[in-house]
Amino acid sequence: MKKQTIDVFHALMKKGWIDRSDQAEIWRSCEDPDVQEEMETMKEGLGFELIRSADRIYLVPTQDNDLFLKNNVDFRRDISASSEVRTRDLYLMNYFSIYLLYLFYHGEGKDPKCRDFISKEDAVREFSDHCSACLKGADQAGQTDYSDNFLQLANTWLSKTEGQEDSMKFSDRYGILNRLLVKFNADHDDLFYQEGGSIRPTRKLDDLMPYFLRKDRITQMQEWIKGVDHAADH
């Protein structure tokens, strides 16, 4: 294996992406046909994709990857949660994270981004309205597009107090959001950041969402949210 291939892989593992303006030498190695061939072999063996967006290349784990994907233990560590925190609250945070992504990226076509920022107050309010609508639909029709698991999560959210805007309590709605934002910050996932009281997506998220919103992935996400084929258990 060429040394340049090792250098490229190391750079991707260290930061998650390679930027042409900041890492010109590594970027040139990426354009080497031999390096590209060897990276293709590593992709198949280790379970990751390389996504290029303008002057960046990102390493993205696939669902088959057992090295980079995170489990509940990793999730607890990222949000500084003790072992006493209920697993249901972790699932609720995953649910909220999907809905937060939806609020920013539910457009059609090549650019799905719908907004540049949202206040924490609006994020909490819109998620609360969503949970209320799910439960109301289930009560009126006697059936719903959402699984029992997700109706339970909606009930869990609505049973929480709103709390103070800077709360970190798992018993508060703001606390759940603020813990989630800790996971999303630059020290962990680097997907959202806060500026002037607003939640804003990072460039990394803007670059990668078109990849994650491909038709096949949208189908997977819809199944996960609805609980089809027990997807909520995975």
PEHUDA-V75536 format. One record per helix or strand of 3 or more residues. SS is the DSSP state (~ for helix, > for strand). FROM is the first residue (numbers start at 1). TO is the last residue. Records with the same first field share a line. If there is no record, write none. Layout:
BEGIN
SS=FROM-TO / FROM-TO
END
This chain:
BEGIN
~=3-15 / 24-30 / 33-46 / 72-78 / 87-104 / 120-141 / 148-158 / 173-184 / 203-212 / 215-226 / 228-233
>=17-19 / 48-53 / 56-61 / 117-119 / 192-195 / 198-201
END
